[in-house]
């Protein structure tokens, strides 16, 4: 395809979407998790190699405890419902972020999905969980320093959580906000950015494919000049 190999998404707007319908914010998070399947299958259908989704940030711990507890239950709900289908489709589950601070049950659910799908090679579905880009960079630098390795652009890139994934080509943020919110700051250096008003539960496969089409029409120079 003439499109991105690696798409990153900030799945924003779940809670506000639910509130507008006089529902609890957890209602929006549930339907947002359902939408992960639809967008992953759309990405698979057009040859995207990796899809990285911002599931829970290092700053999200500031949210109400009830909401946090529900968000920590969502991986089990999602994989209980969809893991067999993801396996059949050849989708490999990855996870980035500091999992040491994630509740053990949630961590085990994620790692079990990673293990069961590790030999799949059609699409990498990568969840950023307890992820913050500044935290990731600090962890990467400390890893290099502790191993007495020089901190260079190449060595730092290799020490990041996303090592082994294609470069991020496209970032999509749903929900109407136009900021990066501490997401993949290093990896987005030359990515194309798209901000859409649709809340994540409203973000359809067709809308996703429109974003990919828009990406294909953009001229990417990476600091140089196209002849």
Backbone as CSV, one residue per row, in Angstrom:
resi,resn,N_x,N_y,N_z,CA_x,CA_y,CA_z,C_x,C_y,C_z
1,UNK,0.832,-1.196,0.000,0.000,0.000,0.000,0.867,1.246,0.000
2,UNK,0.353,2.341,-0.566,1.039,3.625,-0.491,0.560,4.335,0.760
3,UNK,0.968,3.808,1.869,0.459,4.321,3.131,1.419,4.027,4.257
4,UNK,1.034,4.328,5.473,1.927,4.177,6.616,2.144,2.717,7.004
5,UNK,3.354,2.415,7.417,3.643,1.097,7.970,3.258,1.031,9.448
6,UNK,3.442,2.160,10.138,3.181,2.187,11.587,2.295,3.389,11.896
7,UNK,1.131,3.116,12.433,0.177,4.153,12.820,0.046,4.147,14.342
8,UNK,0.129,5.322,14.938,-0.084,5.480,16.380,-1.366,6.276,16.592
9,UNK,-2.140,5.895,17.578,-3.417,6.570,17.835,-3.537,6.931,19.313
10,UNK,-3.935,8.175,19.563,-4.365,8.593,20.898,-5.878,8.448,20.923
11,UNK,-6.355,7.458,21.648,-7.784,7.107,21.636,-8.526,7.992,22.637
12,UNK,-8.804,9.216,22.251,-9.340,10.198,23.187,-10.838,10.411,22.964
13,UNK,-11.508,10.831,24.025,-12.907,11.230,23.931,-13.912,10.229,24.450
14,UNK,-13.444,9.101,24.994,-14.385,8.081,25.489,-15.322,8.625,26.562
15,UNK,-14.723,9.246,27.583,-15.517,9.723,28.719,-16.471,10.835,28.339
16,UNK,-15.986,11.787,27.533,-16.840,12.906,27.122,-17.985,12.418,26.242
17,UNK,-17.713,11.441,25.388,-18.750,10.850,24.530,-19.841,10.224,25.389
18,UNK,-19.444,9.517,26.441,-20.424,8.880,27.319,-21.217,9.923,28.110
19,UNK,-20.525,10.939,28.600,-21.188,11.974,29.402,-22.266,12.692,28.605
20,UNK,-22.012,12.925,27.325,-22.997,13.589,26.473,-24.269,12.758,26.325
21,UNK,-24.140,11.452,26.565,-25.309,10.570,26.486,-25.869,10.259,27.882
22,UNK,-25.437,11.062,28.858,-25.874,10.870,30.243,-25.534,9.483,30.773
23,UNK,-24.376,8.984,30.339,-23.882,7.692,30.783,-22.616,7.896,31.624
24,UNK,-22.282,6.875,32.391,-21.039,6.903,33.153,-19.846,6.859,32.191
25,UNK,-18.728,7.445,32.611,-17.540,7.457,31.758,-17.078,6.042,31.401
26,UNK,-17.322,5.083,32.279,-16.912,3.711,31.991,-17.654,3.145,30.778
27,UNK,-18.858,3.633,30.530,-19.621,3.238,29.340,-18.831,3.591,28.082
28,UNK,-18.235,4.780,28.078,-17.427,5.197,26.933,-16.170,4.370,26.795
29,UNK,-15.553,4.024,27.911,-14.332,3.219,27.846,-14.630,1.819,27.303
30,UNK,-15.790,1.272,27.686,-16.149,-0.056,27.170,-16.310,-0.026,25.652
31,UNK,-17.077,0.942,25.153,-17.283,1.008,23.708,-16.008,1.420,22.975
32,UNK,-15.160,2.152,23.665,-13.862,2.454,23.079,-13.031,1.200,22.905
33,UNK,-13.077,0.303,23.881,-12.329,-0.954,23.758,-12.892,-1.828,22.643
34,UNK,-14.208,-1.792,22.459,-14.819,-2.534,21.357,-14.303,-2.014,20.012
35,UNK,-14.074,-0.721,19.942,-13.639,-0.118,18.688,-12.210,-0.493,18.323
36,UNK,-11.429,-0.921,19.300,-10.065,-1.360,19.009,-10.069,-2.476,17.975
37,UNK,-11.003,-3.413,18.134,-11.094,-4.512,17.175,-11.347,-4.001,15.763
38,UNK,-12.324,-3.094,15.624,-12.691,-2.607,14.293,-11.518,-1.912,13.608
39,UNK,-10.809,-1.069,14.348,-9.713,-0.326,13.742,-8.528,-1.243,13.465
40,UNK,-8.291,-2.211,14.336,-7.199,-3.162,14.104,-7.455,-3.972,12.831
41,UNK,-8.679,-4.420,12.642,-9.000,-5.196,11.441,-8.906,-4.329,10.190
42,UNK,-9.283,-3.057,10.301,-9.143,-2.143,9.162,-7.670,-1.947,8.824
43,UNK,-6.835,-1.787,9.845,-5.393,-1.630,9.619,-4.823,-2.878,8.957
44,UNK,-5.234,-4.034,9.439,-4.783,-5.298,8.863,-5.168,-5.407,7.391
45,UNK,-6.374,-4.960,7.052,-6.906,-5.132,5.693,-6.138,-4.349,4.639
46,UNK,-5.425,-3.294,5.055,-4.712,-2.471,4.074,-3.191,-2.546,4.244
47,UNK,-2.721,-3.493,5.030,-1.286,-3.742,5.078,-0.487,-2.924,6.077
48,UNK,-1.154,-2.258,7.015,-0.406,-1.591,8.084,0.342,-2.667,8.867
49,UNK,1.598,-2.407,9.195,2.402,-3.402,9.888,2.288,-3.313,11.409
50,UNK,2.117,-2.097,11.928,2.037,-1.915,13.382,1.024,-0.824,13.704
51,UNK,0.235,-1.075,14.738,-0.762,-0.122,15.218,-0.543,0.032,16.721
52,UNK,-0.107,1.228,17.140,0.177,1.475,18.546,-0.898,2.366,19.146
53,UNK,-1.541,1.891,20.210,-2.692,2.567,20.797,-2.377,3.020,22.217
54,UNK,-2.681,4.283,22.500,-2.447,4.868,23.823,-3.582,4.437,24.733
55,UNK,-3.366,3.391,25.512,-4.432,2.806,26.321,-4.526,3.414,27.721
56,UNK,-3.357,3.724,28.326,-3.351,4.281,29.677,-2.015,4.975,29.872
57,UNK,-2.056,6.245,30.223,-0.822,7.025,30.342,-0.319,7.053,31.782
58,UNK,0.923,7.461,31.957,1.484,7.609,33.296,0.755,8.695,34.077
59,UNK,0.061,9.592,33.373,-0.692,10.661,34.026,-2.120,10.246,34.374
60,UNK,-2.595,9.142,33.790,-3.979,8.722,34.020,-4.246,8.230,35.436
61,UNK,-3.193,8.009,36.217,-3.391,7.628,37.616,-4.056,8.735,38.418
62,UNK,-4.100,9.952,37.870,-4.729,11.076,38.558,-6.262,11.019,38.466
63,UNK,-6.779,10.109,37.665,-8.227,10.034,37.481,-8.905,9.405,38.702
64,UNK,-10.241,9.511,38.798,-10.953,8.903,39.938,-10.656,7.405,40.047
65,UNK,-10.571,6.906,41.278,-10.204,5.521,41.511,-11.150,4.546,40.825
66,UNK,-12.434,4.865,40.826,-13.414,3.988,40.176,-13.102,3.824,38.691
67,UNK,-12.740,4.930,38.036,-12.429,4.880,36.611,-11.145,4.099,36.361
68,UNK,-10.147,4.309,37.202,-8.883,3.578,37.058,-9.116,2.075,37.194
69,UNK,-9.895,1.697,38.196,-10.169,0.271,38.419,-10.852,-0.348,37.214
70,UNK,-11.772,0.390,36.608,-12.440,-0.146,35.415,-11.468,-0.270,34.245
71,UNK,-10.645,0.733,34.045,-9.668,0.694,32.962,-8.715,-0.486,33.117
72,UNK,-8.385,-0.833,34.353,-7.501,-1.976,34.586,-8.197,-3.311,34.329
73,UNK,-9.534,-3.316,34.324,-10.281,-4.534,34.010,-10.485,-4.717,32.505
74,UNK,-10.364,-3.643,31.753,-10.683,-3.695,30.326,-9.832,-4.679,29.519
75,UNK,-8.521,-4.806,29.789,-7.761,-5.790,29.005,-8.342,-7.200,29.088
76,UNK,-8.757,-7.627,30.286,-9.342,-8.959,30.418,-10.649,-9.059,29.646
77,UNK,-11.478,-8.030,29.721,-12.745,-8.019,28.976,-12.473,-8.109,27.475
78,UNK,-11.516,-7.309,27.022,-11.206,-7.253,25.592,-10.653,-8.585,25.091
79,UNK,-9.667,-9.133,25.778,-9.030,-10.359,25.285,-9.926,-11.580,25.458
80,UNK,-10.745,-11.609,26.496,-11.697,-12.714,26.628,-12.643,-12.775,25.434
81,UNK,-12.963,-11.608,24.900,-13.914,-11.537,23.793,-13.248,-11.697,22.425
82,UNK,-12.032,-11.161,22.274,-11.474,-11.043,20.930,-10.158,-11.782,20.685
83,UNK,-9.533,-12.354,21.703,-8.203,-12.928,21.479,-8.222,-14.059,20.459
84,UNK,-9.249,-14.915,20.492,-9.314,-16.009,19.514,-9.358,-15.466,18.093
85,UNK,-10.147,-14.429,17.873,-10.238,-13.831,16.535,-8.910,-13.194,16.135
86,UNK,-8.269,-12.512,17.057,-6.981,-11.901,16.752,-5.956,-12.980,16.382
87,UNK,-5.999,-14.096,17.081,-5.117,-15.216,16.753,-5.379,-15.715,15.340
88,UNK,-6.652,-15.899,15.004,-7.019,-16.391,13.669,-6.568,-15.443,12.569
89,UNK,-6.579,-14.148,12.869,-6.199,-13.143,11.875,-4.684,-12.935,11.798
90,UNK,-3.930,-13.593,12.665,-2.483,-13.452,12.635,-1.962,-12.179,13.262
91,UNK,-2.732,-11.629,14.209,-2.345,-10.379,14.864,-1.524,-10.685,16.111
92,UNK,-0.398,-9.998,16.242,0.503,-10.172,17.371,0.318,-9.031,18.369
93,UNK,0.111,-9.380,19.632,-0.070,-8.368,20.678,1.284,-7.993,21.274
94,UNK,1.554,-6.701,21.334,2.725,-6.163,22.031,2.229,-5.178,23.083
95,UNK,3.097,-4.851,24.023,2.750,-3.841,25.027,4.006,-3.057,25.379
96,UNK,3.858,-1.728,25.499,4.959,-0.869,25.905,4.527,-0.070,27.129
97,UNK,5.498,0.420,27.882,5.207,1.175,29.088,5.824,0.492,30.296
98,UNK,5.653,1.079,31.450,6.188,0.541,32.700,5.136,-0.349,33.354
99,UNK,5.211,-1.639,33.058,4.206,-2.574,33.555,4.388,-2.892,35.034
100,UNK,5.503,-2.491,35.628,5.761,-2.809,37.030,4.730,-2.175,37.957
101,UNK,4.105,-1.098,37.520,3.138,-0.396,38.358,1.689,-0.777,38.036
102,UNK,1.516,-1.678,37.087,0.183,-2.142,36.706,-0.236,-3.272,37.651
103,UNK,-1.509,-3.340,38.074,-1.959,-4.447,38.927,-1.587,-5.804,38.329
104,UNK,-1.227,-6.742,39.184,-0.705,-8.030,38.731,-1.662,-8.753,37.781
105,UNK,-2.961,-8.752,38.109,-3.914,-9.452,37.242,-3.924,-8.847,35.839
106,UNK,-3.918,-7.534,35.762,-3.917,-6.857,34.465,-2.620,-7.145,33.720
107,UNK,-1.514,-7.066,34.433,-0.209,-7.342,33.818,-0.164,-8.764,33.258
108,UNK,-0.674,-9.724,34.028,-0.657,-11.115,33.568,-1.530,-11.325,32.343
109,UNK,-2.675,-10.641,32.301,-3.548,-10.729,31.127,-2.823,-10.237,29.884
110,UNK,-2.137,-9.107,30.014,-1.414,-8.548,28.870,-0.281,-9.475,28.435
111,UNK,0.501,-9.941,29.392,1.658,-10.780,29.053,1.219,-12.124,28.484
112,UNK,0.080,-12.627,28.941,-0.456,-13.876,28.388,-0.852,-13.693,26.926
113,UNK,-1.476,-12.557,26.615,-1.845,-12.280,25.219,-0.601,-12.116,24.353
114,UNK,0.417,-11.458,24.896,1.687,-11.308,24.169,2.277,-12.683,23.855
115,UNK,2.310,-13.555,24.854,2.909,-14.880,24.686,2.125,-15.718,23.673
116,UNK,0.801,-15.714,23.777,-0.013,-16.550,22.889,0.064,-16.115,21.436
117,UNK,0.321,-14.835,21.198,0.305,-14.323,19.817,1.694,-14.036,19.274
118,UNK,2.743,-14.447,19.971,4.098,-14.017,19.623,4.561,-14.497,18.253
119,UNK,3.977,-15.566,17.743,4.393,-16.080,16.431,3.551,-15.541,15.280
120,UNK,2.556,-14.712,15.578,1.737,-14.114,14.528,2.516,-12.998,13.835
121,UNK,2.260,-12.809,12.545,3.090,-11.847,11.798,2.321,-10.992,10.796
122,UNK,1.013,-10.888,10.949,0.226,-10.097,9.997,0.119,-8.631,10.413
123,UNK,-0.005,-8.387,11.697,-0.105,-7.027,12.228,0.334,-7.041,13.677
124,UNK,1.129,-6.049,14.082,1.458,-5.854,15.488,0.446,-4.874,16.075
125,UNK,-0.316,-5.351,17.052,-1.261,-4.506,17.783,-0.608,-4.193,19.123
126,UNK,-0.132,-2.975,19.253,0.750,-2.588,20.346,0.021,-1.641,21.294
127,UNK,-0.132,-2.058,22.545,-0.826,-1.250,23.535,0.186,-0.501,24.397
128,UNK,0.016,0.820,24.501,0.832,1.633,25.399,0.095,1.719,26.728
129,UNK,0.614,1.028,27.736,-0.075,0.867,29.018,0.840,1.349,30.144
130,UNK,0.332,2.258,30.952,1.169,2.996,31.900,2.392,3.530,31.151
131,UNK,2.091,4.179,30.052,3.141,4.700,29.170,3.168,6.227,29.218
132,UNK,4.368,6.771,29.286,4.607,8.196,29.115,5.936,8.336,28.413
133,UNK,6.010,9.176,27.417,7.227,9.267,26.618,8.418,9.760,27.435
134,UNK,8.201,10.726,28.307,9.313,11.211,29.126,9.832,10.098,30.028
135,UNK,8.910,9.351,30.627,9.297,8.214,31.457,10.074,7.190,30.640
136,UNK,9.611,6.902,29.428,10.281,5.939,28.556,11.712,6.377,28.249
137,UNK,11.895,7.661,27.933,13.228,8.163,27.593,14.149,8.106,28.808
138,UNK,13.630,8.465,29.977,14.440,8.385,31.200,14.850,6.942,31.468
139,UNK,13.903,6.012,31.337,14.228,4.598,31.548,15.279,4.119,30.550
140,UNK,15.165,4.560,29.302,16.116,4.153,28.277,17.520,4.691,28.573
141,UNK,17.600,5.958,28.968,18.896,6.555,29.295,19.517,5.834,30.484
142,UNK,18.728,5.574,31.528,19.257,4.874,32.696,19.742,3.472,32.341
143,UNK,19.036,2.814,31.432,19.455,1.484,30.980,20.837,1.546,30.338
144,UNK,21.051,2.540,29.484,22.337,2.688,28.814,23.441,3.034,29.813
145,UNK,23.152,3.962,30.708,24.146,4.376,31.704,24.525,3.207,32.605
146,UNK,23.534,2.456,33.046,23.798,1.323,33.938,24.611,0.231,33.250
147,UNK,24.504,0.169,31.917,25.271,-0.812,31.149,26.569,-0.239,30.591
148,UNK,26.911,0.981,31.042,28.128,1.660,30.583,28.175,1.794,29.066
149,UNK,27.016,2.024,28.470,26.941,2.239,27.025,26.842,3.736,26.733
150,UNK,27.489,4.206,25.662,27.367,5.626,25.310,25.940,5.967,24.907
151,UNK,25.486,7.149,25.272,24.147,7.596,24.902,24.246,8.336,23.578
152,UNK,23.876,7.668,22.518,23.840,8.257,21.184,22.427,8.165,20.653
153,UNK,22.163,8.830,19.546,20.831,8.743,18.960,20.472,7.300,18.644
154,UNK,21.434,6.558,18.103,21.168,5.170,17.725,20.959,4.281,18.951
155,UNK,21.846,4.431,19.960,21.722,3.566,21.139,20.454,3.882,21.926
156,UNK,20.087,5.155,21.999,18.861,5.519,22.706,17.645,4.971,21.983
157,UNK,17.640,5.078,20.671,16.530,4.542,19.884,16.358,3.045,20.145
158,UNK,17.493,2.337,20.256,17.444,0.892,20.474,17.028,0.528,21.897
159,UNK,17.159,1.480,22.830,16.804,1.211,24.220,15.362,1.565,24.549
160,UNK,14.662,2.179,23.610,13.272,2.559,23.842,12.349,1.345,23.800
161,UNK,11.150,1.512,24.350,10.173,0.416,24.383,9.785,-0.047,22.986
162,UNK,9.879,0.836,22.006,9.421,0.534,20.648,10.510,-0.100,19.788
163,UNK,11.630,-0.493,20.383,12.703,-1.123,19.610,12.163,-2.311,18.812
164,UNK,12.533,-2.369,17.553,12.100,-3.467,16.694,10.858,-3.168,15.890
165,UNK,10.141,-2.102,16.234,8.958,-1.712,15.463,9.362,-0.760,14.338
166,UNK,8.577,-0.698,13.265,8.864,0.297,12.221,8.753,1.711,12.784
167,UNK,9.412,2.664,12.126,9.260,4.059,12.510,7.785,4.454,12.427
168,UNK,7.340,5.285,13.364,5.952,5.758,13.309,5.796,6.732,12.149
169,UNK,4.884,6.428,11.239,4.635,7.273,10.068,3.506,8.266,10.308
170,UNK,2.512,7.854,11.076,1.293,8.650,11.216,0.765,8.575,12.633
171,UNK,0.456,9.738,13.201,-0.260,9.817,14.472,-1.664,10.354,14.217
172,UNK,-2.650,9.681,14.763,-4.035,10.153,14.741,-4.479,10.367,16.184
173,UNK,-5.034,11.536,16.469,-5.645,11.760,17.780,-7.125,12.042,17.585
174,UNK,-7.956,11.250,18.235,-9.400,11.482,18.192,-9.797,12.400,19.338
175,UNK,-11.046,12.859,19.321,-11.592,13.594,20.447,-11.507,15.100,20.374
176,UNK,-10.838,15.638,19.337,-10.852,17.080,19.133,-9.685,17.854,19.702
177,UNK,-8.914,17.284,20.619,-7.760,18.000,21.162,-6.578,17.909,20.200
178,UNK,-5.718,18.912,20.263,-4.605,18.996,19.310,-3.271,19.090,20.039
179,UNK,-3.004,18.097,20.858,-1.715,18.021,21.553,-1.266,16.561,21.598
180,UNK,0.018,16.363,21.953,0.600,15.019,21.932,0.480,14.295,23.268
181,UNK,0.292,15.035,24.348,0.046,14.441,25.663,1.085,13.385,26.056
182,UNK,2.358,13.731,25.861,3.451,12.884,26.342,3.433,11.503,25.689
183,UNK,3.113,11.468,24.402,2.977,10.196,23.671,4.016,10.095,22.568
184,UNK,4.903,9.131,22.664,5.846,8.796,21.595,6.605,10.025,21.067
185,UNK,7.055,10.884,21.975,7.663,12.142,21.558,8.896,11.919,20.686
186,UNK,9.722,10.965,21.038,10.911,10.647,20.233,10.501,10.054,18.888
187,UNK,9.567,9.116,18.934,9.188,8.362,17.735,8.415,9.198,16.717
188,UNK,7.807,10.304,17.165,6.989,11.122,16.276,7.776,12.242,15.593
189,UNK,9.092,12.194,15.677,9.920,13.299,15.173,9.571,13.688,13.736
190,UNK,9.325,12.700,12.867,8.989,12.994,11.473,7.662,12.367,11.048
191,UNK,6.833,12.034,12.016,5.524,11.464,11.685,4.575,12.556,11.199
192,UNK,3.624,12.164,10.389,2.525,13.047,10.022,1.494,13.020,11.158
193,UNK,0.903,14.183,11.436,-0.036,14.308,12.543,-1.432,14.641,12.025
194,UNK,-2.433,13.955,12.542,-3.813,14.230,12.187,-4.666,14.278,13.446
195,UNK,-5.463,15.325,13.574,-6.343,15.496,14.722,-7.785,15.526,14.222
196,UNK,-8.604,14.636,14.741,-9.988,14.528,14.274,-10.939,14.791,15.440
197,UNK,-12.111,15.302,15.120,-13.088,15.661,16.151,-13.849,14.458,16.692
198,UNK,-13.947,13.386,15.912,-14.687,12.209,16.362,-14.127,11.692,17.682
199,UNK,-14.983,11.429,18.646,-14.549,10.714,19.839,-14.164,9.295,19.438
200,UNK,-13.298,8.668,20.215,-12.806,7.349,19.824,-13.928,6.336,19.557
201,UNK,-14.999,6.246,20.369,-16.047,5.274,20.042,-16.756,5.572,18.719
202,UNK,-16.670,6.818,18.230,-17.306,7.205,16.966,-16.362,7.058,15.770
203,UNK,-15.119,6.771,16.033,-14.099,6.748,14.981,-14.192,5.421,14.230
204,UNK,-14.831,5.444,13.073,-15.133,4.225,12.332,-13.949,3.766,11.483
205,UNK,-14.061,2.549,10.987,-13.038,2.028,10.070,-12.947,2.892,8.819
206,UNK,-14.087,3.354,8.315,-14.072,4.218,7.127,-13.332,5.522,7.404
207,UNK,-13.552,6.087,8.582,-12.857,7.324,8.946,-11.357,7.070,9.074
208,UNK,-10.994,5.939,9.625,-9.589,5.552,9.734,-8.953,5.442,8.344
209,UNK,-9.655,4.800,7.432,-9.115,4.634,6.083,-9.014,5.974,5.354
210,UNK,-9.904,6.922,5.669,-9.788,8.272,5.121,-8.490,8.927,5.586
211,UNK,-8.149,8.726,6.842,-6.897,9.275,7.375,-5.702,8.672,6.653
212,UNK,-5.749,7.376,6.383,-4.649,6.735,5.663,-4.551,7.275,4.245
213,UNK,-5.693,7.525,3.621,-5.693,8.094,2.277,-5.102,9.494,2.287
214,UNK,-5.464,10.277,3.287,-4.895,11.621,3.438,-3.393,11.547,3.606
215,UNK,-2.925,10.597,4.395,-1.489,10.401,4.586,-0.799,10.170,3.244
216,UNK,-1.413,9.341,2.405,-0.814,9.006,1.124,-0.668,10.193,0.192
217,UNK,-1.447,11.256,0.430,-1.385,12.434,-0.429,-0.378,13.468,0.056
218,UNK,0.208,13.241,1.232,1.133,14.220,1.798,2.551,14.018,1.264
219,UNK,3.276,15.125,1.151,4.673,15.081,0.713,5.567,15.065,1.943
220,UNK,6.365,14.021,2.065,7.250,13.867,3.224,8.698,14.065,2.783
221,UNK,9.355,15.083,3.360,10.712,15.434,2.918,11.781,15.102,3.947
222,UNK,11.400,14.841,5.194,12.352,14.476,6.237,13.514,15.456,6.344
223,UNK,13.223,16.727,6.194,14.248,17.754,6.319,14.981,18.086,5.046
224,UNK,14.747,17.289,3.994,15.407,17.528,2.722,14.459,18.161,1.721
225,UNK,14.842,18.068,0.453,14.013,18.603,-0.622,13.688,17.506,-1.617
226,UNK,12.429,17.423,-2.005,12.062,16.491,-3.073,12.392,17.097,-4.424
227,UNK,12.998,16.306,-5.275,13.394,16.802,-6.591,12.218,16.743,-7.558
